[in-house]
Amino acid sequence: TQVLRKSFQRGVALSTGSFLVYEAHKLISGLAEVHASFKVEEVIEQADYLYGSGETEKLYQLLVQHKNSDDAELLWRLARASRDLAQLSSTSAEEKRKLAYEAFEYAKKALEKNESNFAAHKWYGICLSDVGDFEGIKTKIGNAIIIKEHFQRAIELNPKDATTIHLIGIWCYSFADMPWYQRKIAATLFATPPTSTFQEVQYENFFFCFCTADPNFYSKNLLFLGKTYLKLNNKKLALLWLTKAKEYPAHTEEDKQVGSLEVQLYSHR
């Protein structure tokens, strides 16, 4: 009887100990999940601050530490940061190529993790276009329909996103301004090659203006409005938008590049 009593007591003790260990494990796991959740939010907050401050390199260094994350919000921001780093004049040609492919992989992973994330669609389209720059005009044109589909999906998910609407305008401009030899390549790749006109570009840009009531949000938007009106031989409106682009404060490397190109167009008005 004593042996049985001791065995029973030991069994109860072991069961209680196992239960306590199990409960402790659950508690620790739960706290870890909560901590991880807060950590993601904290990283995103830091990332958005650095992006707004134009701290491209610091932003990339912050986000690349989380490249194995399953969070789409972190991943598309990492894709953007990688691309922005590639755009810097101080980045070597070899590094630009490496970063372009990195950015595409991050954007692709973001889309895989959350197909309902509008920014993942937007940056997938942008990064796919960038990769095409390194793979030749045939690949770039071949990807054009896919790129536009992702931009359109991004707009469906977030109709107020000015950048994506601007990108649709750029897409239309690229096909409206396509040289004859590129049109020939497009004809071999598609049964019905994608086409556009400068009138359509004008519509896309003004659709953007009416939707956001702020065509001045982005230096490149001003530049392309001016370029479109030049193509339409409307010099008065071309001058208006090119002047706005010229006066736009240069906060980023791209703003400086836009300003440089704008000055060339402005001087030949």
C-alpha positions in Angstrom: 0.0 0.0 0.0 2.8 2.4 0.9 4.6 1.6 -2.4 1.4 2.3 -4.3 0.8 5.5 -2.3 4.3 6.8 -3.1 4.0 5.8 -6.7 0.7 7.7 -6.9 2.1 10.8 -5.2 5.1 10.7 -7.5 2.8 10.4 -10.5 0.8 13.4 -9.3 3.9 15.4 -8.8 5.2 14.5 -12.2 1.9 15.3 -13.8 1.7 18.6 -12.0 5.3 19.4 -12.9 4.6 18.6 -16.6 1.5 20.7 -16.5 3.3 23.6 -15.0 6.1 23.3 -17.6 3.5 23.1 -20.4 1.7 26.2 -19.1 5.0 28.1 -18.7 5.8 27.1 -22.3 2.5 28.4 -23.5 2.9 31.7 -21.5 6.4 32.2 -22.9 5.3 31.4 -26.4 2.4 33.8 -26.1 4.7 36.6 -24.9 7.1 35.8 -27.7 4.3 36.2 -30.2 3.2 39.4 -28.7 6.7 40.7 -28.6 7.3 39.7 -32.3 4.1 41.5 -33.2 5.2 44.7 -31.5 8.6 44.3 -33.0 7.3 44.3 -36.5 5.2 47.4 -35.8 8.3 49.1 -34.3 10.5 48.2 -37.3 7.8 49.5 -39.7 7.6 52.7 -37.7 11.3 53.2 -37.8 11.4 52.3 -41.5 8.8 54.9 -42.4 10.6 57.5 -40.4 13.9 56.8 -42.2 12.1 56.8 -45.6 10.5 60.1 -44.9 13.9 61.5 -43.9 15.6 60.3 -47.1 18.0 58.0 -45.1 18.2 55.4 -47.9 21.3 53.5 -46.7 20.2 53.4 -43.0 16.7 52.2 -44.1 18.1 49.4 -46.2 20.4 48.3 -43.3 17.5 48.3 -40.9 15.1 46.3 -43.2 17.6 43.8 -44.6 18.0 42.3 -41.1 14.4 41.1 -41.6 14.7 39.7 -45.1 13.5 36.3 -43.8 10.3 37.8 -42.4 6.9 36.5 -43.4 5.3 40.0 -43.0 4.3 41.5 -46.4 4.5 45.0 -45.0 8.1 44.6 -44.1 9.0 42.8 -47.3 7.6 45.4 -49.7 9.3 48.1 -47.8 12.6 46.1 -48.1 12.0 45.8 -51.9 11.5 49.6 -52.1 14.6 50.3 -50.0 16.7 47.9 -52.1 15.5 49.7 -55.3 16.1 53.2 -53.8 19.6 52.1 -52.8 20.2 50.9 -56.4 19.1 54.4 -57.7 21.9 56.2 -55.8 24.6 57.7 -58.0 27.2 56.3 -55.6 26.0 52.7 -56.2 28.2 50.8 -58.6 26.8 49.2 -61.8 27.4 45.7 -60.4 25.7 46.6 -57.1 22.7 48.2 -59.0 22.1 44.9 -60.8 22.4 42.9 -57.6 20.0 45.1 -55.7 17.5 45.1 -58.6 17.2 41.3 -58.4 17.1 41.4 -54.6 14.3 43.9 -54.7 12.3 41.8 -57.1 12.7 38.7 -54.8 11.5 40.7 -51.8 8.5 42.0 -53.7 7.7 38.6 -55.0 7.8 37.2 -51.5 5.6 40.0 -50.2 3.0 39.1 -52.8 3.2 35.4 -51.9 2.6 36.3 -48.3 -0.3 38.6 -48.9 -2.0 38.9 -52.4 -4.4 41.5 -51.0 -1.6 43.9 -50.2 -1.8 46.7 -52.8 1.8 47.9 -52.1 3.1 44.3 -52.8 1.4 44.4 -56.2 2.8 47.9 -56.9 6.4 47.1 -56.0 6.2 43.7 -57.8 5.4 45.6 -61.0 8.1 48.2 -60.4 10.8 45.6 -59.6 9.8 43.4 -62.5 10.2 46.3 -64.8 13.7 47.1 -63.3 14.8 43.5 -63.8 13.8 43.8 -67.5 16.4 46.6 -67.9 19.1 44.0 -67.3 17.5 41.2 -69.4 17.0 43.0 -72.6 14.2 44.8 -74.5 12.5 41.6 -75.5 12.1 40.5 -71.9 11.1 44.0 -70.8 8.3 44.2 -73.4 7.3 40.7 -72.7 6.7 41.5 -69.1 4.7 44.7 -69.9 1.3 43.1 -69.7 2.1 41.5 -66.3 3.4 44.7 -65.0 0.3 46.7 -65.9 -1.9 43.9 -64.5 -0.2 44.3 -61.1 -0.5 48.1 -61.2 -4.2 47.8 -62.0 -4.7 45.3 -59.2 -2.9 47.7 -56.8 -5.4 50.4 -57.8 -8.3 48.1 -57.3 -7.1 47.4 -53.8 -6.3 51.1 -53.1 -7.9 53.5 -55.6 -6.4 56.5 -53.8 -2.8 55.5 -54.2 -1.4 58.4 -56.3 1.9 56.6 -57.1 0.3 53.6 -58.8 -2.0 55.8 -60.9 1.1 57.7 -61.9 2.8 54.4 -62.9 -0.1 53.5 -65.2 0.5 56.9 -66.8 4.2 56.1 -67.2 3.3 52.7 -68.7 1.0 54.3 -71.3 3.7 56.9 -72.1 6.3 54.2 -72.7 4.1 52.5 -75.3 3.0 55.7 -76.9 6.6 56.7 -77.3 7.9 53.3 -78.3 10.3 53.3 -81.3 9.4 51.3 -84.4 11.8 48.5 -83.8 10.4 47.9 -80.3 6.9 47.9 -81.7 8.1 45.2 -84.1 9.4 43.1 -81.1 6.1 43.6 -79.4 4.2 42.4 -82.5 6.2 39.1 -82.3 5.5 38.6 -78.6 1.8 39.3 -78.5 -1.1 38.3 -80.7 -2.4 41.8 -80.0 0.5 44.0 -79.0 -0.1 46.5 -76.2 -0.4 50.1 -77.4 -1.2 53.5 -76.1 -1.4 57.1 -77.3 -0.4 60.4 -75.8 -4.0 61.3 -75.5 -4.4 58.3 -73.3 -1.4 59.4 -71.2 -3.1 62.8 -70.8 -6.3 61.1 -69.7 -4.4 58.9 -67.2 -2.5 61.8 -65.7 -5.6 64.0 -65.4 -7.6 61.1 -64.0 -4.8 61.1 -61.4 -5.1 64.8 -60.8 -8.9 64.7 -60.3 -8.6 61.6 -58.0 -5.9 63.1 -55.7 -6.4 66.8 -56.3 -2.6 67.0 -56.0 -0.6 66.5 -59.2 2.4 68.1 -57.4 3.0 65.1 -55.1 5.9 63.8 -57.2 8.5 65.5 -59.3 8.4 62.8 -62.0 4.6 63.3 -62.4 5.2 67.0 -63.2 7.9 66.1 -65.6 5.8 63.5 -67.5 2.8 65.9 -67.7 5.2 68.4 -69.3 6.6 65.8 -71.7 3.2 64.6 -72.7 2.1 68.1 -73.6 5.2 68.5 -75.6 4.3 65.4 -77.6 0.8 66.8 -78.1 2.4 70.1 -79.3 0.7 72.1 -76.5 3.6 74.3 -75.6 1.7 76.5 -73.2 0.7 73.6 -70.9 4.1 71.9 -71.4 5.8 75.0 -70.1 3.5 75.2 -67.2 4.3 71.7 -65.9 7.9 71.8 -66.8 8.3 75.0 -64.8 6.6 73.3 -61.9 9.1 70.4 -62.2 12.0 72.9 -62.4 10.9 74.6 -59.2 10.2 71.3 -57.3 12.4 70.9 -54.2 14.9 68.1 -54.7 14.6 65.9 -51.7 15.8 62.6 -53.3 18.3 61.4 -55.9 15.4 60.9 -58.3 14.3 64.5 -57.8 17.8 65.6 -58.8 17.7 63.4 -61.9 14.3 64.7 -62.8 15.4 68.3 -62.3 18.4 67.7 -64.6 16.3 66.2 -67.4 13.7 68.9 -67.0 16.3 71.6 -67.5 17.2 70.0 -70.8 13.6 69.9 -71.9 13.0 73.4 -70.5 15.9 74.9 -72.4 14.5 73.5 -75.7 10.9 74.6 -75.2 
